[in-house]
Amino acid sequence: MKQGYLFKRGDTYYLRRTVDGKRSTVSLRVTVKAQAVAARDRLLSEDAKLKIDRGRVTAGNAWCVFECSLCRRQCSPSTLAGYKAQWGRFVLKMTDSLDLALITREQVSAYLGALKGSVGANTWNKHVNCLRYVWKTVQLDTGATLPDVFLGIQALPVPLVRHEAFQVEQIQALYQAAEGEMRDIIGVAAHTGLRRVDCINLQKASLSPLDGLIRVVPQKTRRISAEAVLAPSALVLDVWGRSEGNGSPYLFPGARSVLNACPQTWGARFQRFSVKTLALNGDAGLYGFHSFRHWFRSALTDSLVPEAVINVMMCHGQGQVSARYVHPSADALKGAADSLTDFR
């Protein structure tokens, strides 16, 4: 038996429905009643089709079962969207076996094996865990007899990441071996200490034409609007000048598109590049992009730059009341930038 009724919260319509004694609420994401009625009828029709044969679930309707299931744990809309994207990627490759009960362990193993070459170990592990979770939830919700296609699939070992600074010689080697945007990103990262997401998303407008300083609100401190203030070194100014002709408001439009589409992909590319260039032993741990930030602070400290100036440049200590009253002069910031090694 299927039942359902509409109700409204604010401007958005919701559907509360009961299928086989299980009640759930779903946002219809519409504000017009006629559209809400159409969406309600469509969802209740899908519920009715699922009820015809509770033991048969296809890859196409499995997501609907999962999204409406009371067996799954509560999560944020962004997390649910991530689950949907991961499941959609899996379904796209399983079109020959729409019935989940017909999907074999060999097919899943072949799919995951092909995926290993295109993503990092951490991304691969998260993808497998997501598929396992959706599969198990659908099985519990519908009572369908599904094969355990993930049996025997082991997580990939994730390389250790060193939480330490690069050496000057290592950054020099990386800078000389890199080309194009990668080389410029390495130089800017070493001379600004910005985190990966902030460095690659740098906008040309961040450099003020009035005082010649770079002002960036890091993603990590965006909630409290704390900003990092830096003076650009000659190397950074050179990158800025060459980026004027790229037709984008960003310094690194190519890397930015990759990073925003899949952060793990760009991070894996950088790690593979650093391993090859520096001939690193993966068992001893790999350097991450954050090692530029470690080197930046260490280099400023070795050059006797005052701690208060370093905190402003790295956006550290902004939670302390006293730190909010520190406003280093442009000359002090320029002196700190001049103390850094010019890798060119």
C-alpha positions as CSV (number, residue, x, y, z in Angstrom):
1,M,0.0,0.0,0.0
2,K,1.3,3.4,-0.9
3,Q,0.3,6.7,0.6
4,G,1.7,10.2,0.5
5,Y,0.8,13.9,1.1
6,L,2.4,17.2,0.4
7,F,3.3,19.9,2.9
8,K,5.2,23.1,2.7
9,R,8.1,24.5,4.8
10,G,9.0,28.1,3.8
11,D,8.7,28.2,0.1
12,T,9.6,24.6,-0.6
13,Y,7.2,21.6,-1.0
14,Y,7.9,18.3,0.7
15,L,6.4,14.8,0.3
16,R,5.8,12.6,3.3
17,R,5.1,9.1,2.0
18,T,4.6,5.6,3.4
19,V,5.5,2.5,1.5
20,D,4.9,-1.0,3.1
21,G,4.7,0.6,6.5
22,K,7.9,2.6,6.2
23,R,7.5,6.4,6.3
24,S,10.0,8.9,4.8
25,T,10.1,12.6,3.9
26,V,11.8,13.9,0.8
27,S,12.2,17.5,-0.5
28,L,10.7,18.1,-3.9
29,R,12.9,21.2,-4.4
30,V,10.0,23.1,-6.0
31,T,8.0,26.1,-4.9
32,V,5.0,25.8,-7.3
33,K,2.2,23.6,-6.2
34,A,1.4,22.2,-9.6
35,Q,5.1,21.1,-10.0
36,A,4.9,19.6,-6.5
37,V,1.8,17.6,-7.4
38,A,3.5,16.3,-10.6
39,A,6.6,15.3,-8.6
40,R,4.5,13.6,-6.0
41,D,2.7,11.5,-8.6
42,R,5.9,10.6,-10.2
43,L,7.6,9.4,-7.0
44,L,4.5,7.5,-5.8
45,S,4.4,5.8,-9.2
46,E,8.0,4.8,-8.9
47,D,7.2,3.4,-5.4
48,A,4.4,1.4,-6.9
49,K,6.7,-0.1,-9.6
50,L,9.3,-1.0,-6.9
51,K,6.5,-2.7,-4.9
52,I,5.5,-4.9,-7.8
53,D,8.6,-7.1,-7.3
54,R,10.5,-6.2,-4.1
55,G,13.0,-8.9,-4.8
56,R,14.2,-7.3,-8.1
57,V,16.2,-4.1,-8.0
58,T,17.8,-2.6,-11.1
59,A,20.8,-0.3,-11.2
60,G,18.5,2.4,-12.4
61,N,16.0,2.5,-9.4
62,A,18.6,1.4,-6.8
63,W,19.5,5.1,-6.1
64,C,15.8,6.0,-5.5
65,V,15.6,3.1,-3.0
66,F,18.7,4.3,-1.2
67,E,17.8,7.9,-1.1
68,C,14.3,7.2,0.4
69,S,15.5,4.4,2.7
70,L,15.2,4.6,6.4
71,C,18.1,2.1,6.7
72,R,20.7,4.7,5.6
73,R,22.2,7.1,8.1
74,Q,21.3,10.7,8.0
75,C,23.8,12.9,6.1
76,S,24.2,16.4,4.7
77,P,22.9,17.2,1.1
78,S,26.5,17.6,-0.1
79,T,27.4,14.1,1.2
80,L,24.3,12.6,-0.4
81,A,25.2,14.3,-3.7
82,G,28.7,12.7,-3.4
83,Y,27.1,9.3,-2.9
84,K,24.9,9.8,-5.9
85,A,27.9,10.8,-8.1
86,Q,29.9,7.7,-7.0
87,W,26.9,5.3,-7.6
88,G,26.2,7.0,-11.0
89,R,29.8,6.3,-12.1
90,F,29.4,2.6,-11.1
91,V,26.0,2.3,-12.9
92,L,27.4,3.9,-16.0
93,K,29.8,0.9,-16.4
94,M,27.2,-1.7,-15.4
95,T,24.6,-1.0,-18.2
96,D,24.8,-4.6,-19.5
97,S,23.5,-5.9,-16.1
98,L,20.7,-3.6,-15.0
99,D,19.4,-6.1,-12.6
100,L,21.6,-5.9,-9.5
101,A,21.1,-9.6,-8.8
102,L,22.8,-10.4,-12.2
103,I,25.9,-8.3,-11.6
104,T,28.8,-10.7,-10.9
105,R,31.9,-10.4,-8.7
106,E,34.1,-10.7,-11.8
107,Q,32.4,-7.7,-13.5
108,V,32.9,-5.6,-10.3
109,S,36.5,-6.7,-10.0
110,A,37.2,-5.8,-13.6
111,Y,35.6,-2.4,-13.1
112,L,37.6,-1.6,-10.0
113,G,40.8,-2.9,-11.5
114,A,40.4,-0.5,-14.5
115,L,39.7,2.3,-12.1
116,K,43.0,1.8,-10.2
117,G,45.0,3.4,-13.0
118,S,43.1,6.7,-13.1
119,V,42.6,7.6,-9.4
120,G,44.8,7.5,-6.2
121,A,44.6,4.9,-3.6
122,N,42.6,7.0,-1.2
123,T,40.0,8.0,-3.8
124,W,39.7,4.3,-4.9
125,N,39.1,3.2,-1.3
126,K,36.4,5.8,-0.7
127,H,34.7,4.8,-4.0
128,V,34.6,1.1,-3.0
129,N,33.3,2.0,0.5
130,C,30.5,4.1,-1.0
131,L,29.5,1.4,-3.4
132,R,29.4,-1.2,-0.6
133,Y,27.3,1.1,1.6
134,V,24.7,1.8,-1.1
135,W,24.6,-1.9,-2.1
136,K,24.1,-3.0,1.5
137,T,21.4,-0.4,2.2
138,V,19.4,-1.3,-0.9
139,Q,19.6,-5.0,0.1
140,L,18.3,-4.2,3.6
141,D,15.6,-1.9,2.5
142,T,14.1,-4.1,-0.3
143,G,14.9,-7.6,1.1
144,A,16.3,-8.5,-2.3
145,T,18.7,-11.4,-2.6
146,L,21.8,-9.8,-4.0
147,P,25.2,-11.4,-4.4
148,D,28.1,-10.1,-2.3
149,V,30.0,-8.8,-5.3
150,F,32.5,-6.9,-3.0
151,L,33.6,-10.0,-1.1
152,G,37.4,-10.3,-1.1
153,I,38.1,-6.8,-2.4
154,Q,40.8,-5.3,-0.2
155,A,41.5,-1.6,0.4
156,L,44.6,-0.3,-1.3
157,P,47.5,0.8,0.9
158,V,47.6,4.6,1.1
159,P,51.1,6.1,1.0
160,L,52.3,7.9,4.1
161,V,52.6,11.7,3.8
162,R,55.5,13.4,5.5
163,H,54.5,16.4,7.7
164,E,57.8,18.2,7.2
165,A,59.4,20.9,5.1
166,F,61.0,20.5,1.7
167,Q,64.7,21.1,1.5
168,V,65.9,24.0,-0.6
169,E,67.6,21.6,-3.0
170,Q,64.4,19.6,-3.4
171,I,62.3,22.6,-4.3
172,Q,65.0,23.7,-6.7
173,A,64.9,20.3,-8.4
174,L,61.1,20.3,-8.6
175,Y,61.1,23.8,-10.0
176,Q,63.7,23.0,-12.7
177,A,62.0,19.7,-13.7
178,A,58.5,21.2,-13.9
179,E,57.0,22.9,-16.9
180,G,54.2,25.4,-17.6
181,E,51.6,25.9,-14.8
182,M,53.2,23.3,-12.6
183,R,56.5,25.2,-12.4
184,D,54.7,28.4,-11.7
185,I,52.6,26.8,-9.0
186,I,55.6,25.4,-7.3
187,G,57.3,28.8,-7.3
188,V,54.3,30.6,-6.0
189,A,53.6,28.0,-3.3
190,A,57.1,28.2,-2.0
191,H,57.1,32.0,-1.9
192,T,53.6,32.5,-0.4
193,G,53.1,29.5,1.8
194,L,49.5,29.2,0.6
195,R,47.7,25.9,1.0
196,R,47.0,24.0,-2.2
197,V,43.4,25.1,-2.8
198,D,44.3,28.7,-2.0
199,C,47.4,28.7,-4.2
200,I,45.7,27.2,-7.3
201,N,42.6,29.4,-6.9
202,L,44.7,32.6,-6.8
203,Q,43.1,35.5,-8.6
204,K,44.9,38.2,-10.4
205,A,42.8,40.8,-8.4
206,S,44.5,39.5,-5.2
207,L,47.5,41.7,-6.0
208,S,46.5,45.3,-5.0
209,P,47.7,48.0,-7.4
210,L,47.7,50.5,-4.5
211,D,50.3,49.1,-2.1
212,G,51.5,46.1,-4.2
213,L,50.5,43.5,-1.6
214,I,48.7,40.2,-2.1
215,R,45.6,39.7,0.1
216,V,44.0,36.3,0.2
217,V,41.2,35.0,2.5
218,P,42.2,31.3,2.9
219,Q,39.4,28.8,2.6
220,K,40.2,27.5,6.0
221,T,39.6,30.9,7.6
222,R,36.9,32.1,5.3
223,R,34.3,31.7,8.0
224,I,35.9,34.4,10.1
225,S,37.1,36.4,7.1
226,A,40.7,36.3,8.3
227,E,43.2,37.1,5.4
228,A,46.8,36.4,4.7
229,V,48.8,39.5,3.6
230,L,52.0,39.1,1.7
231,A,54.5,41.0,-0.4
232,P,55.2,39.3,-3.7
233,S,58.7,38.3,-4.4
234,A,60.4,38.9,-7.8
235,L,59.5,35.3,-8.7
236,V,55.8,35.7,-7.9
237,L,55.7,39.0,-9.8
238,D,57.2,37.3,-12.8
239,V,54.4,34.6,-12.7
240,W,51.8,37.4,-12.3
241,G,53.1,39.2,-15.3
242,R,53.1,36.1,-17.6
243,S,49.6,35.2,-16.6
244,E,48.1,38.5,-18.0
245,G,47.6,36.9,-21.4
246,N,45.8,33.7,-20.3
247,G,42.3,35.2,-20.7
248,S,41.2,34.2,-17.2
249,P,40.8,36.1,-13.9
250,Y,42.9,33.3,-12.3
251,L,46.6,32.7,-12.4
252,F,46.3,29.0,-13.1
253,P,43.1,28.3,-14.9
254,G,44.2,24.8,-16.2
255,A,45.2,23.5,-12.8
256,R,42.1,25.2,-11.2
257,S,39.7,23.3,-13.4
258,V,41.3,20.0,-12.5
259,L,41.5,20.8,-8.8
260,N,37.8,21.9,-8.6
261,A,36.6,18.8,-10.5
262,C,38.6,16.3,-8.4
263,P,41.0,17.6,-5.7
264,Q,42.5,14.1,-5.3
265,T,43.5,13.9,-9.0
266,W,45.6,17.0,-8.9
267,G,47.2,16.0,-5.5
268,A,48.0,12.5,-7.0
269,R,49.6,14.1,-10.0
270,F,51.8,16.3,-7.8
271,Q,52.8,13.3,-5.7
272,R,53.7,11.2,-8.7
273,F,55.8,14.1,-10.1
274,S,57.6,14.7,-6.8
275,V,58.3,10.9,-6.4
276,K,59.8,10.7,-9.9
277,T,61.8,14.0,-9.7
278,L,63.2,13.4,-6.2
279,A,63.5,9.6,-6.5
280,L,61.6,9.2,-3.2
281,N,61.0,5.9,-1.5
282,G,57.3,5.5,-1.0
283,D,57.8,3.3,2.1
284,A,59.4,6.2,3.9
285,G,56.5,8.5,3.2
286,L,55.8,11.0,0.4
287,Y,55.9,14.8,0.5
288,G,52.6,16.6,0.1
289,F,51.8,20.1,-1.2
290,H,51.7,21.3,2.4
291,S,55.5,20.8,2.7
292,F,55.9,24.1,0.8
293,R,54.1,25.8,3.6
294,H,56.4,24.2,6.1
295,W,59.4,25.4,4.2
296,F,58.0,28.9,3.8
297,R,57.7,29.3,7.6
298,S,61.0,27.7,8.3
299,A,62.8,30.0,5.8
300,L,61.2,33.1,7.3
301,T,62.1,32.0,10.8
302,D,65.7,31.3,9.7
303,S,65.9,34.8,8.2
304,L,64.9,36.3,11.6
305,V,61.5,37.6,10.3
306,P,59.5,38.6,13.4
307,E,56.9,36.1,14.5
308,A,54.1,38.6,14.3
309,V,54.9,39.3,10.6
310,I,55.0,35.5,9.8
311,N,51.6,35.0,11.4
312,V,50.1,37.7,9.2
313,M,51.7,36.3,6.1
314,M,50.4,32.8,6.9
315,C,47.2,33.8,8.5
316,H,48.1,32.1,11.8
317,G,47.1,33.1,15.2
318,Q,44.1,35.1,14.0
319,G,41.9,33.7,16.7
320,Q,43.9,35.6,19.3
321,V,42.8,39.1,20.1
322,S,46.3,40.5,20.1
323,A,47.0,39.2,16.6
324,R,44.2,41.3,15.2
325,Y,46.1,44.4,16.1
326,V,49.3,43.5,14.2
327,H,49.5,45.3,10.8
328,P,53.0,44.9,9.4
329,S,54.2,47.7,7.1
330,A,54.7,47.0,3.4
331,D,58.5,47.4,3.9
332,A,58.5,44.6,6.6
333,L,56.5,42.3,4.3
334,K,58.8,43.1,1.4
335,G,61.8,42.4,3.4
336,A,60.4,39.0,4.4
337,A,59.8,38.2,0.7
338,D,63.3,39.3,-0.3
339,S,64.8,36.8,2.2
340,L,63.4,33.8,0.3
341,T,65.5,31.8,-2.2
342,D,64.9,32.7,-5.8
343,F,64.5,29.3,-7.5
344,R,64.9,30.7,-11.0
